[in-house]
């Protein structure tokens, strides 16, 4: 599918979420239960809670809850210290994971329980196995969750030349097509930051404004790309990624249709989540 209109909403830097009429926030309910989560394309955000810190640090405009409503199902959460402060590199985001642990399940999961609502096994589940659950992915010393294959190489986030960045993203997406439907979830980043640092014209926001439109026009083939983690994505770009899954649609809809994937380099965030689930034992209504 090639979208040529430059008027499409592919970039968003507005904090307020204004969902288009009839916007499908429950897109996962039509996915074939028998497919593996490594078979599908999943819209995600890079540094999902990087909402503060000025041009050099800010990567998103919407809150975590609003990202969920917009269709995002992969979250990149960076935390630091025993109190799980949310950070982007050295820059504090003035919040902690605990501040969001109640909000996150509130919009995804009902009747949280330790065993039934988190996927921490290292095998790739079928969609039916993780509906209504939070799926964790492995990273560095964090070995709980599904295996992750990252197409980005060390330092690819540094952007000195936008055209070279586009070439890298193209190569990564080609690699993703070859690596999908295997024994790991594939992760691609379209995000980047200017190098040298602190160049306003090469901030994550300014780069996303150009990269997101290019990415929207570049994604021509309905294929399995895995996760595409983006900065400041707009509705049409998110929906484009979602629509790559229409080949996996089914007619009937299950009760608990959604699942989300959480990435974090720190094992502390898993312990915090499971502690919250096990000891608080709170119950929530489903958002969808």
N, C-alpha and C positions, 0 to 999 in steps of 0.2 A: 504494500500500500504506500503510495507516495502522496503526501499532502503538500500542496504547493502554496497554500494561502499563508501569507505572512501575518494575517490578522488573527490567526489561531492563538488561543490563550495557552502559551507554552512556558511562560515565565511569570512568576508571581512574587512580589515583594510587599504585598498588602497584608497587614496583620489580621484584619477581619476576614473571616471566611464567608463568602457569599456564593453558596452552591447554586449552580445553574438549575433551572427547572427540570424536574424528572431525572436528576443526576443519580446514577446507580451507585450507592455506597455499599451495597450488599453484593458486589460482583462475584464473590467466591461461591455463592450458593448454587450457581449453575455448573460448577466444575465437576467433571467426572470423578466419582469417588475412587475409581480404580487407578487413576493416574498417580505417579509419584510426585512429590513436591519439586523434585529436580526436573520434571518434565515441563513445567510451566514458566511463564514470564511474570515477574513480580516487581511492581514499582516500589522503590524504596527511597530513603533519604540518607545522605551522608551527614555525619554529625547532626543527628536529628534534633537535638536540643540546643544547638549553637544559635541562640536567639539574641545574644548580647555581645558587646565587646568592640563595637565599631566595625568599619569596613573590612578590616583584616581578619576578623574572627567570626562575624555573623554569616551563617550558611543557610538559615531557614527563616521564614516569616511566620508560619503557622505554628501554633502549639501542637503538642503531641496528639491531643484529642482531635484537633481540627485536621491534622494530617491523616488520621484514621478515617475521618468522615470524607476526606477527599479521595480516598482509595489506597493510600499508602499502606503496605503490609510488611515492610522490612524496615527495621529501626536500628540505627547505629548509635549506641549510647556509650559515651566516654565518661568514666568516673575516676575519682582520685581520693585516696585516704580511707580511713575506717568509717568516716561519716558519709562516704559515697557522694562527694561533691561532684556535680556535673561540670565538666570542663571541656574547652576546646584548646588543646595544647596546654600552655601555661595560664590561659585566661579563664577565670571562673565565670560560670553562667548563673551565679546567684541563686542556685537551687540545688537540691539533692535528689538522688533517686527515690528516697523515701517520700519526698513531696509528690512524686508521680506514681508511686506504686499502687495507691488506691485509685487514682484516676485511670490508670492503664487498664486494669481488669474491668473496671466499671463500664467500659465501652467495648469490651471484647468478650468477657467471660462471665457466666453466671455460676453461682455456687462453687466458688473456688475450693479445691481440695488438692493436697500435695500430690497424690498419685495420679489423679485423672486429668489435671488441667495444665500440665507442663510436659514437654517432650525433651528429655535430656539423654536419650539413648543415642548411640553413635551410628545407627543404621538409618537409611533414608525411608521415611514413612510414606505410605499412600495418603492421599488427601482425606480419605474417610477416617484415618487413624488420628488425625490432628485437628479435626473440626472443633472449634471452641477452645483451642489450646494455644499456649505460647510455646514456640519452638526456638530453642537456643542453638547457636552454631559454635563450633570450636574455633579458638583463636589463641595462638601462642601457647601459654601454659594453661589455658582454659580448655579442658578436655571433655567437658560434658556437652552433649548436643551433637548435631549432625556435622559431618566433615564439610569443610568449605574450601572451594578452589577459587582463589582470587586471580583475576586476569591482570590486574595492575602489578607492576614491578615497583620495587623500592624507589621512591623519588618521582614516580609518574605524576604525582599531584602537583609538582612544581611546574608552573607554566611560564616559560620565557617567550614562547611564540605560539599563538593560538592555533595556527594552521598545523603545527607539529602536534599539538595536543589532539586535534581532530583526527590526525593520522593514527595516533596511539589508540584513541577510542575505537576507530575502525578496526584496527588489528585486534583489539581486545574482544570486540563483538564477534569477529570471525572465530577467534579462539573459543568463545562461549558457545557458539553453535556446534563446534566440534566436541566440546566437553560436556554439553548438556546430556541429560538422560543417562547419567552414569551414577556412580556411588557417592556423589557429593553434590552440594548446592553450589552453583557458579555465581560469583559476585563480580559485577563490573561497576566501575565508577565513571561517571561523566563529569564529576566535580574536579575542581582544581583551584589553586591560588597562585597569584603572580610571584615570580621570582626574578630579581630580588624582592624580598618581602616589603610590605608597607607601601606598595604602589597602588594608589586608589584606582587607577585605570585597569589594574589586573587583580582586583579584589575578587573573592568568590562570587559576589553579586554581579559585578560587571562581566565576569567570564561566563556566568550562568546565563545572562541575558543573551549572549551571542551563541554559546554552546547549545542551549536548550532549543533554539530555533533550528540550528543546524542539525541537531539530533532528530528532531521531529521530521525534518525533510530527508534525513539519511536512512531512517528505519523503514526500508522499502519491503522487506520480506517478512511474511508471517513465519516466525520461527521461534525456537526455544532459545532465549537469551539468558535465562536465569534471572537473577536480581539485577536491576539497573538502579544504582543509588545516585541520586541527583541532588543538586542544590537549587533551591527556589523553583521547584517544578510547578507548572500551571496545569489546569484541569485537562486540557486537550493532550498534553504530553503524557500525563498519567493515564488517561483513557486509551491512548495509543498503545502503551505497554500492555494494559489490561486486555485490549481487543486482540492481541496476538493469541489469546487463549480461547477464542471462539470455537476453534476446532475441537476443544475438549468439553464443550457444553453438553449438559444433559437436561432432560425435561423436568424432572421432579426436583424439589428443593428440600434439603434436610432442615431440621430445626436449628441446629447450631452450625451455621454455614461458614463462619469465618475462622481463620487462624492468622497469627502474626509471627514473624521471625525477629528475634532479638540478637544483635551482635554486640559484644562488648569484649575488649581485651582483658578485662578484669574478672576473675572468678568471684569477687566480692558481690557483684551485682546479682549473680545467681543465688548466692546464699541469702542476700537481702530479700530477693523475691520469694524464695521458698520459705524463709522465716516468716515473711508477711502472710503467706498463704496458710502455713501450718499453725501459726500461733494466733493470728487475728481471727481466722475462720469467719470472715465476713461474707455476706451474700449480696449479690448484685443482680439487677435486672439487665437483660440483654439489650444492647443498643439497637440491634437489628433483628 
